[in-house]
Amino acid sequence: MYKLLPIIGTLVNSTLLLSEKTRGGELTTEDKDFNRAICSTRAAIENTSQRIK
């Protein structure tokens, strides 16, 4: 169903951060895919949390 998220991002206080584009720059395809994986995982967790509440 969901792919396991590879830990290749930045960990700060046990939080996985999204990749940000530089001023006037663009995100690479790898960064976009990484952000998409984080967001889809986050959405699944938030939806499950809301159903439990």
VENWOSUL-V554930 format. One record per residue. N is the residue number from 1. SS is DSSP state (H for helix, E for strand, C for the rest). PSI is psi in radians with two decimals (NA if undefined). D_FIRST is the distance of its C-alpha to the first C-alpha in whole Angstrom. Layout:
# VENWOSUL-V554930
n	ss	psi	d_first
N	SS	PSI	D_FIRST
N	SS	PSI	D_FIRST
This chain:
# VENWOSUL-V554930
n	ss	psi	d_first
1	C	-1.18	0
2	C	2.48	4
3	C	2.59	7
4	C	2.36	10
5	C	2.05	12
6	C	2.45	15
7	C	1.48	18
8	C	0.05	21
9	C	-2.87	22
10	E	2.17	25
11	E	2.13	25
12	E	2.04	27
13	C	0.78	28
14	C	0.47	25
15	E	2.31	23
16	E	2.11	21
17	E	2.57	23
18	C	2.69	22
19	C	2.40	24
20	C	2.57	27
21	C	2.68	29
22	C	2.84	33
23	C	2.14	35
24	C	0.05	36
25	C	-3.09	33
26	C	2.73	30
27	C	2.55	26
28	C	2.89	25
29	H	-0.67	22
30	H	-0.74	21
31	H	-0.71	22
32	H	-0.75	20
33	H	-0.71	17
34	H	-0.82	17
35	H	-0.70	18
36	H	-0.70	15
37	H	-0.74	13
38	H	-0.81	15
39	H	-0.68	15
40	H	-0.64	11
41	H	-0.75	11
42	H	-0.74	14
43	H	-0.73	14
44	H	-0.72	11
45	H	-0.76	13
46	H	-0.68	16
47	H	-0.74	15
48	H	-0.74	14
49	H	-0.72	18
50	H	-0.62	20
51	H	-0.61	19
52	H	-0.66	20
53	C	NA	23
